[in-house]
Structures are given as C-alpha cells and as structure tokens.
C-alpha cells in the first residue's frame, strides 16, 4: 500500500479546488515535487511554478503558516514521502484482482488521510450536539444522498429522532421547521451546492445547530455551518467527483454513532434491543 503523505500535503490537496489559478499552480508544483520544494527558496519555488513570490507567500498563509520558511520546516519535520502507487495507475487492461487491490489501496489511503484532516475538537462538538438533539435532519444531494439515508437509519438505533431528506424542496421546508435544540446534519462534498447552503441558512435562522461534512474546507458551505467536519477523498481516472466513493463520509458517521451510542448506553439499549428482536422474526 502507498505510504501516507505528510498532513501538510493532504491539507494542500483538500484546498486545491478552492484556490485561485496562481495559487493552484504553486500548490500543484508542491504536490508534484514535495522533496525538491523542501530544498528551495521562495524565489525558486515562485520561478518553478511560474508565479510571483507574493503568490507563494499568500498560499502559505492560506495553509495557516506565517511564511514560506515555517511551511518548509513543517514539511521537513513531517518527512514528506512520495506515494509509491500513483492514483492514476488503474488501467482498463488490469485484471479484476489488480484493479480491486488498487481500488482498496486508494480507499484505505483515503481513510488514513481523513484521520489526519479531521479536527477532533469539532468531532467532539458534533457528538455532544447529536446527544442533546431533540430532532436530527440529515440532508444530501446526488451521489451523497446515500450517506444521509444511512446516517439517519444508523442514529435511529441510538435512540435519536432522525429523518433523512434528499428532495431539494422538502429539504428546505423541513429545515425551516427545525428549532433550537434540533440539528441539521448536511453532507456536501464540493461545498458549493446552492440548495444545501440555502438549507443550512434556513436551519440556522430557525435556531438549529448545523453539522456539515465536506471535502472543501474553504467553501461557503464550510464557512456557514456551526460544526465543520473536513474529510479527504481521492479522485482518479475512473473515480471523479460524481463517481468517487463517499466512504470517508460513512466512516465519520460510524465514528460519531459509536461515540453517541457508547455514551448513551441506556438509550441505545432501549431502542436497539426491541428493533433487533423484531428483525429476527424476519429471518428464516
């Protein structure tokens, strides 16, 4: 399996789509040449990526470093390791075993990098909000809609009053009916979906707490939610934005469900036991 990259590069990949063109050129140069960049000066990096020194400095500030020197020190301390398996290495000529191994490796790496990306203080806040919620509305669109449905089903086992809504009209209607003490839990991979952002704004106006899971930490969606859970995903030749797995979203759901259920054992057992026993009657 490919070695995990330093978390500074993971963060840079996560921010890539939200950077301007000049910043994106520098970011891509760093991602393509991490070991060289550690040895470069700011002027060399600017020349190598065909941008100004001010662009390099601005990118460092976006990454929460005061300057290029501190950015390089962080990369050097983390020990930048290039990936041994390029993500584009899945080919139509691969046999099914090879292709499966590559897809699994990409998925495992995605989860490992999500662990480095997640803010666990935000995870704790999300756990507490869910534990205290009177009602939880899960929303998502397009391919991510499955994440909302699975999350609502799962948290209902923990004794929460949950609903999943994937229709844009019902989403905003239900969001507007939430109240203080309720939670809107939204999935937006791009962070740019207008309908989801409008639902977030409606829920906040109604007094609800909003938890957002996104792959784009600089998106308007990420800036609008109350609790931001940033995850990492991989896009390859055959796994673009629409086709990419949402496994990182479901892993976050599993982690939060486990935390809520383990901290509310009485409520969990009271809900789960009768549901489990009822389901047993459906087995042959």
N, C-alpha and C positions, 0 to 999 in steps of 0.2 A: 504493500500500500504506500502511496506517496506520503512523504513527510509533511507534517503540518507547517505552514508558513508562520513567520512571526506575526503577532497580532497587529503590528503597525501596518503590515501589508494587507491583512484581512480587512482592517478598517478602511484602508485606501480603496480596496475593491468595492466595498459597500457604498462608498461615497461617489464612485466613478460616474454613475448616471446623473448625479445632481451637480457636477462640476461644469464650469463654462468651458469653452473649446480649448483655450490656452491651458487652463489648469488640467484638463483631461489629457492633453498631450504630455505634460510633465508627469502626471500620475501614471500613464501607460508606460512611459520610459522607465520610471522607477520599478514598476511591476515586472517589466521585461528584463531589467538589468539591476536587480537588487544588490548584488555583491559589488558591482562596479560603483554604484552610487555611494556606498559607504566610504569609498576612497576619493570621491570627487569633491571639488569646491562648489560653492553655489553658482559661480560663473560657468564652470564646466558643465554642470547639470543644465543650466539655462541654455548653453550653446548646444548641448547634446539633444535637448528636446525642442530646440528652435523656438524658445520663448524668452521673455525678459527675466532678469533676476527678481524683479518685483513679483512676477507670477509665481516663482518658486517660493518666495517668502510668504506670499498670500496662501499658497497651498499648505505650507507648514502651519500657518495659523488656523486654517480650516481643520487640520488634524489635531489642534489643541497643543501645538508646540510653539514656544515663544520665538523660535528662529530655526534656521537650517541646521545649525550646529547641534542643537538639542535633538532634532529629528534624526540626524546621523548617529548620534550617541545611542539613542533608543534602538535603532536598527541594529547597531553593532552589538549592544548588550543582549538583545534577544536572539542573536545568532541566526541571521537570515539563511534559510535553507531552500534552494530552488526545488520545485516539485519534480519528482523523478518520472511521473506519468502525466504527460500533457493532457489536459481535459479534452482536447480535440482529437484524441487518439482512437476514438471509436470509429470504425470504418465499416462500410457495407459488406466488405469481404470477410469480416471477422466471423468465426463460427459462434454459435449461441453461447458456448461456455465462456469464451473470451469476452464476448460482449457483456454477458451477465457479470463477470468478475469486474470489468471496468465500471459498469454502472454502480455496482455495490461499493466499489472503492470511492467513487465520486460522492455517493450518499454518505458514507462513513466520514469522509473528509468534511462534507457539509456540516454534519452534526458536531464534529470536533471544533470547527471554526465558529459555529454558533455559540459553543460554550465560551470561547474567547471573546465573542462580541457582546453577549448578554450582560446587562447591568443587573447584578443580583439584588441590589437595593430596590430597583424597580420591580423585580420579581417578587420580593417580599411585600412591597406595597400592593401589587396585584393580588397576591394571596390573601392579604387582610381585607381588601375591598370585596373579594368574592365571598370570603367567610361571613362578612357583615351584610351582604346584599340581600335585600328583600326580593328582588327580581333581577334576572340577568338576561339580556337580549344579545344574542350572537348574530353578527351580520358579516357577509362577504359576498362577492360577485364573481362571475365567470368561473374559472377553474378552482378558485379558492373557496367556493361555496361549500365544498365537501368538508372543509376544515370547520366551518361554522356549525354544520349539522352534527358532525362527530363530537365537537366540543359540547354542544347543548345536551346531546344524549349522555355523554360521559358525566358531566357535572350534575345531571339529574340524579345519578346514582349516589352522589354525595349529599343529597337532600336539598339541593338548590332548586328554586323555581326558575326553570330555564325555558327559553324559546329560541329557535333558530329561524331567521328570515332571510331569504335570498332574492325576493322580488323588490325592485327599487321603490315601488310605490308603497308597499306595505312596510318596508324598512323605515322610511321616514315617518310614516304615520305612527308606527309602534314606538319609534324613538322619541317622538314628541309627547307620548303619553307616559314616559318614564318620569320618575320623581326622585327627590333627594333620598339617598339610601339604595337606589337602584344602580345597576351597572350596565353600560353598553360595552360589549367586547367585540371589537372590529378587526378584521384581517384585511390588510391592503398591501400586497406585495410591492407594487410600484410606489404607493403613497400619493399617487396623482389622480385617483379616480374621483371625479367630481361628486357623484352620487353618494359615495361613502363619506366624503368630507362634509357634505350637507347633513347627513345623518348624525355625524359627530357634533356638529354645531347645534342641531335640534335637541339632542340629548343633553348637551351642556346647558343650553338655555332652559331646559326643564329641571335642571338641578342634579342630574345623574352624573356619576363618575364614569369616565371613558378610559378603557384599556385598549391600546392599539398595538397590534403585531405587524411589523413592517420590515422590509428589506432595504428601505431607503431612509436613513436617519435624518436627512436634510429636507425631506419632503414637507409640504404644507400639512399633510395628514399627521406626520410625526410631531410637528410643532403645535398641533391643535389638541391632541389627546392629552389627558391628565397623566396617564402612566404609559410610558413608551417602552416596548419590548422589541429591540432590534435583533434580527436574526440574519443568518447568512445562507445563501443558496448558490448553486453552481449552474451556469448556463454553458452548454457545449453545443457542438454541431447539431445534435439531434435533441437538445433539451433547451429550447429557447424560452422566452418569458411565459408564453402560454402553455408550453408542454412540460416545463420544469416541474419536478416533484415539489409538493408542499410538505415534505417530511419534517422540515425544521419547524413549521408551524405546529404540526401534530406533536412533536417532541416537547415543545413548550407547554402545550395543553396537558400532556401527560404529566409533566413535572408539577404544574400548578394543581392538577387534580389530586395527585399523590399528596402534595402538601396540605391541601384543604381537607381531604379525607382523613389523613393521619392526625390532624389537629382537631378534628371534629368527629371522633370515633363513635360517639353515641348517635349523633345524627346520621352518620354514614350507615351504621349497622341497622338503624331503624328503617331506612329506606331500601338498602341493598338486599337485606335478607328476604323480605317478602317478595321483592321483584325476582330474585334468584330462584326462590322456591316455585313461584308461579311459572317461570320459564321452563323449569324441569318437567312440568306436565306436558310440554310440547315435544319432548324427546321420546323417541321410540324405545 
